Amino acid sequence: SQKIEQNSEALNIQEGKTATLTCNYTNYSPAYLQWYRQDPGRGPVFLLLIRENEKEKRKERLKVTFDTTLKQSLFHITASQPADSATYLCARGLSSASKIIFGSGTRLSIRP
Amino acid sequence: ETGVTQTPRHLVMGMTNKKSLKCEQHLGHNAMYWYKQSAKKPLELMFVYSLEERVENNSVPSRFSPECPNSSHLFLHLHTLQPEDSALYLCASSQEGQGLRNGYTFGSGTRLTVV
């Protein structure tokens, strides 16, 4: 199948540390990966996109990498804050015209 | 507000009821989507409308019936649901061809409970 997997259901870290979330795929090559943030009782909010020919993308304290050899994307939040606590979703697209499919998410908790 | 409005926010219905979920987008997008989100499961894509035509139906039971009367509005008609249909139903929109760069814009969802 062409699923996208987020192996960690939950991640707890200390404020100020870097949070690193993982997204894996197997048996196919997505053209791009997207990352979303979802707060309780709300819909996901788009954060970043990275294409298969890009190694790294940054936006403020966020950094996303795409390793086609490991079939993995890493999502980093540097200098984490309690306000960063949320569920983070990885999503893949096979082409620019395809619909995106989501992983099950990682619930991130930043403790003061 | 994100530009995608869903109503109602919460809905409790019996298995014999008929109800409808409504989604409205104010972004000028030409593609709209229904997703189902159950606890500890990935978002499941249910239906896709592009330019008001249904282009995808992911083996969704017939007790769910979508309707897209124009590019700004999307409905999900519900009838004779089962308790396992209880979930958060999310509507999203995108500009065809730009969903890649700009992502999908989601509404806040309708929390549905079937009793």
Interface residues (C-beta under 8 A of the other chain):
Chain A: K3 I4 E9 Y32 Q34 Y36 G41 R42 G43 P44 V45 F46 L47 L49 L89 G93 S96 A97 K99 I100 I101 F102 G103 S104 G105
Chain B: T2 V4 Y33 Y35 K40 K41 P42 L43 L45 V48 E56 L90 C91 A92 G97 G99 L100 R101 N102 G103 Y104 T105 F106 G107 S108 G109 R111
